[in-house]
């Protein structure tokens, strides 16, 4: 890994820890659990679905790809004792992934 890549990984980790809404637990459908995942919760994210002219509000959570490198529909994320089901991906820039939850 190059010096630049290491510096970017360190910067992303620091930003995620300091700007996050808190730490969550990510549970995969197969039972694997990832503790201490920094997250940002957005309960009023808007998306345009195919054929719609108006945005549809959805609930979304953003997590670091480095901690949750893969996901699938049916995984769960536990935030402050509330369990949310992962439905789909909304955005993914390679560093952070925004997931639709319900």
Secondary structure by P-SEA (a helix, b strand, c coil): ccaaaaaaaaaaaaaaaacccbbbbbbccccccccccccccccbbbbbcccccbbbbbbbbbbbccccccccccbbbbcccbbbbbcccccccccbbbbbcc
